Amino acid sequence: METIDPDALADVTGGMNPKMFGAWQKAVDMGGNISHSIEGPHYPTSFHWQGRAIDVHGSPQMRQQFFSWAKGTKPEELIYQNYHSLHGRPAGRIPGHEDHVHLAY
């Protein structure tokens, strides 16, 4: 395995926290795909703008399976259909999440 020179690492910015990276991989392993990690049509205070959220698309069955899995990972925010949790608490419904699962850590 090749390593990155420490001097080169000093210039690296961005990245993804391990929980988010694991969720991304889990979604892909389940047959889903990711859109809108740090771009897209989002609320001004969205976790997307902080690089802390992804939107997961796939078949209805895949989305339900991923949503069920994500609920057990203690996300900072989770939105799917009529479900919305924020900071571990139920929150008001946010329209526009019928065709994807929004997940933030």
VMD Tcl script that builds the backbone (N, CA, C; Angstrom):
set m [mol new atoms 315]
animate dup $m
set s [atomselect $m all]
$s set {name element resname resid chain x y z} {
  {N N MET 1 A 0.832 -1.164 0.000}
  {CA C MET 1 A 0.000 0.000 0.000}
  {C C MET 1 A 0.887 1.241 0.000}
  {N N GLU 2 A 0.531 2.201 -0.824}
  {CA C GLU 2 A 1.289 3.442 -0.933}
  {C C GLU 2 A 0.786 4.445 0.101}
  {N N THR 3 A 1.688 5.168 0.727}
  {CA C THR 3 A 1.304 6.184 1.698}
  {C C THR 3 A 1.491 7.571 1.095}
  {N N ILE 4 A 0.838 8.547 1.704}
  {CA C ILE 4 A 0.940 9.929 1.250}
  {C C ILE 4 A 1.988 10.636 2.084}
  {N N ASP 5 A 2.839 11.373 1.416}
  {CA C ASP 5 A 3.891 12.128 2.076}
  {C C ASP 5 A 3.277 13.116 3.066}
  {N N PRO 6 A 3.797 13.198 4.292}
  {CA C PRO 6 A 3.240 14.123 5.288}
  {C C PRO 6 A 3.192 15.581 4.813}
  {N N ASP 7 A 4.180 16.006 4.019}
  {CA C ASP 7 A 4.160 17.379 3.496}
  {C C ASP 7 A 2.970 17.587 2.560}
  {N N ALA 8 A 2.613 16.563 1.783}
  {CA C ALA 8 A 1.462 16.657 0.893}
  {C C ALA 8 A 0.162 16.697 1.705}
  {N N LEU 9 A 0.119 15.971 2.810}
  {CA C LEU 9 A -1.071 15.970 3.646}
  {C C LEU 9 A -1.350 17.338 4.255}
  {N N ALA 10 A -0.326 18.136 4.451}
  {CA C ALA 10 A -0.511 19.464 5.035}
  {C C ALA 10 A -1.399 20.338 4.171}
  {N N ASP 11 A -1.473 20.049 2.864}
  {CA C ASP 11 A -2.291 20.842 1.948}
  {C C ASP 11 A -3.670 20.236 1.697}
  {N N VAL 12 A -3.969 19.094 2.289}
  {CA C VAL 12 A -5.251 18.430 2.058}
  {C C VAL 12 A -6.340 19.135 2.857}
  {N N THR 13 A -7.478 19.380 2.196}
  {CA C THR 13 A -8.639 19.936 2.880}
  {C C THR 13 A -9.853 19.083 2.560}
  {N N GLY 14 A -10.901 19.268 3.315}
  {CA C GLY 14 A -12.119 18.506 3.053}
  {C C GLY 14 A -12.035 17.132 3.668}
  {N N GLY 15 A -12.647 16.198 3.002}
  {CA C GLY 15 A -12.682 14.843 3.512}
  {C C GLY 15 A -14.066 14.508 4.022}
  {N N MET 16 A -14.201 13.340 4.584}
  {CA C MET 16 A -15.500 12.871 5.041}
  {C C MET 16 A -15.284 12.126 6.342}
  {N N ASN 17 A -16.154 12.384 7.311}
  {CA C ASN 17 A -15.978 11.683 8.575}
  {C C ASN 17 A -16.249 10.193 8.368}
  {N N PRO 18 A -15.680 9.357 9.212}
  {CA C PRO 18 A -15.790 7.906 9.014}
  {C C PRO 18 A -17.230 7.383 8.988}
  {N N LYS 19 A -18.129 7.944 9.816}
  {CA C LYS 19 A -19.515 7.478 9.803}
  {C C LYS 19 A -20.169 7.782 8.463}
  {N N MET 20 A -19.905 8.971 7.923}
  {CA C MET 20 A -20.496 9.342 6.637}
  {C C MET 20 A -19.933 8.457 5.528}
  {N N PHE 21 A -18.644 8.232 5.547}
  {CA C PHE 21 A -18.026 7.375 4.540}
  {C C PHE 21 A -18.598 5.964 4.612}
  {N N GLY 22 A -18.776 5.451 5.830}
  {CA C GLY 22 A -19.359 4.118 5.998}
  {C C GLY 22 A -20.797 4.046 5.487}
  {N N ALA 23 A -21.560 5.111 5.738}
  {CA C ALA 23 A -22.943 5.153 5.246}
  {C C ALA 23 A -22.975 5.200 3.724}
  {N N TRP 24 A -22.080 5.967 3.136}
  {CA C TRP 24 A -21.974 6.053 1.669}
  {C C TRP 24 A -21.713 4.659 1.113}
  {N N GLN 25 A -20.741 3.968 1.695}
  {CA C GLN 25 A -20.414 2.619 1.238}
  {C C GLN 25 A -21.590 1.665 1.437}
  {N N LYS 26 A -22.282 1.772 2.563}
  {CA C LYS 26 A -23.429 0.910 2.846}
  {C C LYS 26 A -24.517 1.107 1.796}
  {N N ALA 27 A -24.798 2.368 1.450}
  {CA C ALA 27 A -25.819 2.662 0.443}
  {C C ALA 27 A -25.455 2.040 -0.901}
  {N N VAL 28 A -24.219 2.190 -1.299}
  {CA C VAL 28 A -23.771 1.626 -2.581}
  {C C VAL 28 A -23.825 0.095 -2.531}
  {N N ASP 29 A -23.396 -0.487 -1.413}
  {CA C ASP 29 A -23.458 -1.943 -1.263}
  {C C ASP 29 A -24.890 -2.466 -1.351}
  {N N MET 30 A -25.853 -1.646 -0.938}
  {CA C MET 30 A -27.267 -2.037 -0.995}
  {C C MET 30 A -27.877 -1.802 -2.375}
  {N N GLY 31 A -27.090 -1.237 -3.284}
  {CA C GLY 31 A -27.592 -0.989 -4.635}
  {C C GLY 31 A -28.069 0.432 -4.867}
  {N N GLY 32 A -27.826 1.312 -3.909}
  {CA C GLY 32 A -28.237 2.709 -4.052}
  {C C GLY 32 A -27.175 3.561 -4.710}
  {N N ASN 33 A -27.529 4.802 -4.907}
  {CA C ASN 33 A -26.557 5.776 -5.403}
  {C C ASN 33 A -26.715 7.067 -4.622}
  {N N ILE 34 A -25.673 7.884 -4.656}
  {CA C ILE 34 A -25.603 9.100 -3.857}
  {C C ILE 34 A -25.707 10.311 -4.756}
  {N N SER 35 A -26.486 11.280 -4.305}
  {CA C SER 35 A -26.495 12.579 -4.980}
  {C C SER 35 A -26.401 13.654 -3.914}
  {N N HIS 36 A -26.022 14.797 -4.324}
  {CA C HIS 36 A -26.030 15.977 -3.462}
  {C C HIS 36 A -25.296 15.789 -2.144}
  {N N SER 37 A -24.007 15.603 -2.228}
  {CA C SER 37 A -23.260 15.573 -0.973}
  {C C SER 37 A -22.981 17.003 -0.517}
  {N N ILE 38 A -22.411 17.829 -1.370}
  {CA C ILE 38 A -22.130 19.217 -0.978}
  {C C ILE 38 A -22.686 20.216 -1.984}
  {N N GLU 39 A -23.635 19.785 -2.793}
  {CA C GLU 39 A -24.242 20.678 -3.777}
  {C C GLU 39 A -25.712 20.341 -3.893}
  {N N GLY 40 A -26.426 21.112 -4.650}
  {CA C GLY 40 A -27.828 20.803 -4.896}
  {C C GLY 40 A -28.772 21.828 -4.297}
  {N N PRO 41 A -30.058 21.593 -4.477}
  {CA C PRO 41 A -31.076 22.519 -3.983}
  {C C PRO 41 A -31.435 22.228 -2.526}
  {N N HIS 42 A -30.767 22.894 -1.596}
  {CA C HIS 42 A -30.975 22.628 -0.178}
  {C C HIS 42 A -31.283 23.908 0.590}
  {N N TYR 43 A -31.872 23.722 1.764}
  {CA C TYR 43 A -32.119 24.844 2.657}
  {C C TYR 43 A -30.793 25.501 3.019}
  {N N PRO 44 A -30.797 26.801 3.280}
  {CA C PRO 44 A -29.533 27.502 3.605}
  {C C PRO 44 A -28.795 26.919 4.804}
  {N N THR 45 A -29.514 26.322 5.759}
  {CA C THR 45 A -28.861 25.764 6.945}
  {C C THR 45 A -28.622 24.259 6.850}
  {N N SER 46 A -28.746 23.703 5.658}
  {CA C SER 46 A -28.606 22.261 5.471}
  {C C SER 46 A -27.219 21.765 5.838}
  {N N PHE 47 A -27.178 20.541 6.384}
  {CA C PHE 47 A -25.904 19.889 6.657}
  {C C PHE 47 A -25.114 19.643 5.362}
  {N N HIS 48 A -25.785 19.660 4.224}
  {CA C HIS 48 A -25.079 19.471 2.951}
  {C C HIS 48 A -23.988 20.519 2.764}
  {N N TRP 49 A -24.280 21.758 3.128}
  {CA C TRP 49 A -23.318 22.843 2.915}
  {C C TRP 49 A -22.102 22.705 3.814}
  {N N GLN 50 A -22.204 21.907 4.856}
  {CA C GLN 50 A -21.076 21.637 5.743}
  {C C GLN 50 A -20.343 20.354 5.337}
  {N N GLY 51 A -20.810 19.711 4.277}
  {CA C GLY 51 A -20.207 18.448 3.856}
  {C C GLY 51 A -20.536 17.308 4.795}
  {N N ARG 52 A -21.663 17.422 5.505}
  {CA C ARG 52 A -22.019 16.433 6.517}
  {C C ARG 52 A -23.246 15.618 6.155}
  {N N ALA 53 A -23.767 15.756 4.929}
  {CA C ALA 53 A -24.995 15.047 4.562}
  {C C ALA 53 A -24.893 14.468 3.154}
  {N N ILE 54 A -25.638 13.385 2.954}
  {CA C ILE 54 A -25.783 12.789 1.634}
  {C C ILE 54 A -27.262 12.496 1.397}
  {N N ASP 55 A -27.630 12.413 0.134}
  {CA C ASP 55 A -28.957 11.970 -0.275}
  {C C ASP 55 A -28.791 10.640 -0.988}
  {N N VAL 56 A -29.532 9.647 -0.532}
  {CA C VAL 56 A -29.409 8.285 -1.049}
  {C C VAL 56 A -30.642 7.947 -1.881}
  {N N HIS 57 A -30.407 7.541 -3.115}
  {CA C HIS 57 A -31.467 7.155 -4.041}
  {C C HIS 57 A -31.353 5.670 -4.356}
  {N N GLY 58 A -32.453 5.096 -4.776}
  {CA C GLY 58 A -32.496 3.694 -5.158}
  {C C GLY 58 A -33.947 3.263 -5.263}
  {N N SER 59 A -34.146 1.983 -5.398}
  {CA C SER 59 A -35.512 1.460 -5.472}
  {C C SER 59 A -36.221 1.742 -4.146}
  {N N PRO 60 A -37.551 1.723 -4.131}
  {CA C PRO 60 A -38.266 1.915 -2.860}
  {C C PRO 60 A -37.823 0.921 -1.786}
  {N N GLN 61 A -37.596 -0.322 -2.172}
  {CA C GLN 61 A -37.154 -1.331 -1.206}
  {C C GLN 61 A -35.769 -0.998 -0.666}
  {N N MET 62 A -34.872 -0.586 -1.557}
  {CA C MET 62 A -33.524 -0.234 -1.124}
  {C C MET 62 A -33.555 0.954 -0.169}
  {N N ARG 63 A -34.340 1.984 -0.525}
  {CA C ARG 63 A -34.421 3.172 0.332}
  {C C ARG 63 A -34.956 2.811 1.714}
  {N N GLN 64 A -35.977 1.970 1.775}
  {CA C GLN 64 A -36.531 1.574 3.072}
  {C C GLN 64 A -35.510 0.797 3.885}
  {N N GLN 65 A -34.792 -0.088 3.231}
  {CA C GLN 65 A -33.763 -0.872 3.928}
  {C C GLN 65 A -32.654 0.046 4.443}
  {N N PHE 66 A -32.205 0.984 3.611}
  {CA C PHE 66 A -31.150 1.905 4.036}
  {C C PHE 66 A -31.643 2.796 5.177}
  {N N PHE 67 A -32.870 3.301 5.065}
  {CA C PHE 67 A -33.458 4.140 6.105}
  {C C PHE 67 A -33.501 3.390 7.437}
  {N N SER 68 A -33.955 2.147 7.406}
  {CA C SER 68 A -34.019 1.336 8.629}
  {C C SER 68 A -32.636 1.151 9.231}
  {N N TRP 69 A -31.649 0.901 8.384}
  {CA C TRP 69 A -30.265 0.757 8.862}
  {C C TRP 69 A -29.775 2.077 9.461}
  {N N ALA 70 A -30.010 3.180 8.754}
  {CA C ALA 70 A -29.506 4.490 9.178}
  {C C ALA 70 A -30.084 4.916 10.526}
  {N N LYS 71 A -31.329 4.563 10.803}
  {CA C LYS 71 A -31.949 4.925 12.084}
  {C C LYS 71 A -31.139 4.393 13.258}
  {N N GLY 72 A -30.510 3.247 13.087}
  {CA C GLY 72 A -29.734 2.643 14.163}
  {C C GLY 72 A -28.321 3.171 14.311}
  {N N THR 73 A -27.933 4.137 13.486}
  {CA C THR 73 A -26.558 4.639 13.523}
  {C C THR 73 A -26.424 5.965 14.270}
  {N N LYS 74 A -27.496 6.436 14.886}
  {CA C LYS 74 A -27.507 7.698 15.634}
  {C C LYS 74 A -27.088 8.886 14.769}
  {N N PRO 75 A -27.800 9.118 13.670}
  {CA C PRO 75 A -27.438 10.237 12.802}
  {C C PRO 75 A -27.781 11.586 13.440}
  {N N GLU 76 A -27.132 12.599 12.991}
  {CA C GLU 76 A -27.446 13.965 13.409}
  {C C GLU 76 A -28.793 14.388 12.819}
  {N N GLU 77 A -29.041 13.947 11.581}
  {CA C GLU 77 A -30.320 14.223 10.935}
  {C C GLU 77 A -30.653 13.081 9.992}
  {N N LEU 78 A -31.926 12.708 9.953}
  {CA C LEU 78 A -32.397 11.665 9.049}
  {C C LEU 78 A -33.788 12.075 8.565}
  {N N ILE 79 A -33.959 12.113 7.245}
  {CA C ILE 79 A -35.237 12.490 6.658}
  {C C ILE 79 A -35.586 11.480 5.573}
  {N N TYR 80 A -36.804 10.963 5.658}
  {CA C TYR 80 A -37.320 10.087 4.602}
  {C C TYR 80 A -38.833 10.080 4.689}
  {N N GLN 81 A -39.476 10.410 3.604}
  {CA C GLN 81 A -40.927 10.484 3.513}
  {C C GLN 81 A -41.458 11.371 4.633}
  {N N ASN 82 A -42.259 10.837 5.551}
  {CA C ASN 82 A -42.835 11.654 6.619}
  {C C ASN 82 A -42.002 11.667 7.899}
  {N N TYR 83 A -40.833 11.023 7.878}
  {CA C TYR 83 A -39.980 10.923 9.059}
  {C C TYR 83 A -38.903 11.998 9.016}
  {N N HIS 84 A -38.683 12.657 10.154}
  {CA C HIS 84 A -37.587 13.620 10.272}
  {C C HIS 84 A -37.107 13.621 11.714}
  {N N SER 85 A -35.841 13.277 11.902}
  {CA C SER 85 A -35.237 13.414 13.223}
  {C C SER 85 A -34.052 14.368 13.091}
  {N N LEU 86 A -33.873 15.178 14.117}
  {CA C LEU 86 A -32.788 16.160 14.149}
  {C C LEU 86 A -32.184 16.134 15.544}
  {N N HIS 87 A -30.882 15.929 15.620}
  {CA C HIS 87 A -30.177 15.844 16.904}
  {C C HIS 87 A -30.799 14.767 17.803}
  {N N GLY 88 A -31.274 13.674 17.179}
  {CA C GLY 88 A -31.814 12.552 17.928}
  {C C GLY 88 A -33.254 12.713 18.392}
  {N N ARG 89 A -33.912 13.777 17.935}
  {CA C ARG 89 A -35.295 14.029 18.358}
  {C C ARG 89 A -36.208 14.161 17.152}
  {N N PRO 90 A -37.486 13.785 17.309}
  {CA C PRO 90 A -38.435 14.001 16.209}
  {C C PRO 90 A -38.514 15.482 15.855}
  {N N ALA 91 A -38.612 15.754 14.566}
  {CA C ALA 91 A -38.697 17.126 14.091}
  {C C ALA 91 A -39.834 17.218 13.069}
  {N N GLY 92 A -40.168 18.411 12.673}
  {CA C GLY 92 A -41.263 18.614 11.733}
  {C C GLY 92 A -40.970 18.033 10.364}
  {N N ARG 93 A -42.022 17.647 9.683}
  {CA C ARG 93 A -41.909 17.068 8.341}
  {C C ARG 93 A -41.271 18.074 7.390}
  {N N ILE 94 A -40.398 17.565 6.529}
  {CA C ILE 94 A -39.778 18.385 5.489}
  {C C ILE 94 A -40.171 17.791 4.146}
  {N N PRO 95 A -40.951 18.508 3.346}
  {CA C PRO 95 A -41.380 17.966 2.052}
  {C C PRO 95 A -40.204 17.768 1.096}
  {N N GLY 96 A -40.447 16.941 0.087}
  {CA C GLY 96 A -39.441 16.732 -0.946}
  {C C GLY 96 A -38.501 15.577 -0.685}
  {N N HIS 97 A -38.826 14.716 0.259}
  {CA C HIS 97 A -37.952 13.586 0.592}
  {C C HIS 97 A -38.658 12.250 0.385}
  {N N GLU 98 A -39.518 12.204 -0.620}
  {CA C GLU 98 A -40.228 10.970 -0.925}
  {C C GLU 98 A -39.387 10.018 -1.769}
  {N N ASP 99 A -38.443 10.549 -2.533}
  {CA C ASP 99 A -37.677 9.717 -3.471}
  {C C ASP 99 A -36.220 9.518 -3.059}
  {N N HIS 100 A -35.861 9.941 -1.854}
  {CA C HIS 100 A -34.494 9.746 -1.382}
  {C C HIS 100 A -34.452 9.831 0.139}
  {N N VAL 101 A -33.383 9.273 0.701}
  {CA C VAL 101 A -33.134 9.343 2.136}
  {C C VAL 101 A -32.031 10.368 2.362}
  {N N HIS 102 A -32.301 11.346 3.195}
  {CA C HIS 102 A -31.302 12.353 3.571}
  {C C HIS 102 A -30.686 11.894 4.894}
  {N N LEU 103 A -29.377 11.824 4.938}
  {CA C LEU 103 A -28.668 11.362 6.123}
  {C C LEU 103 A -27.520 12.308 6.432}
  {N N ALA 104 A -27.427 12.734 7.685}
  {CA C ALA 104 A -26.334 13.620 8.095}
  {C C ALA 104 A -25.723 13.130 9.409}
  {N N TYR 105 A -24.403 13.304 9.527}
  {CA C TYR 105 A -23.682 13.005 10.765}
  {C C TYR 105 A -22.932 14.241 11.204}
}
mol reanalyze $m
mol bondsrecalc $m
mol representation Tube
mol addrep $m
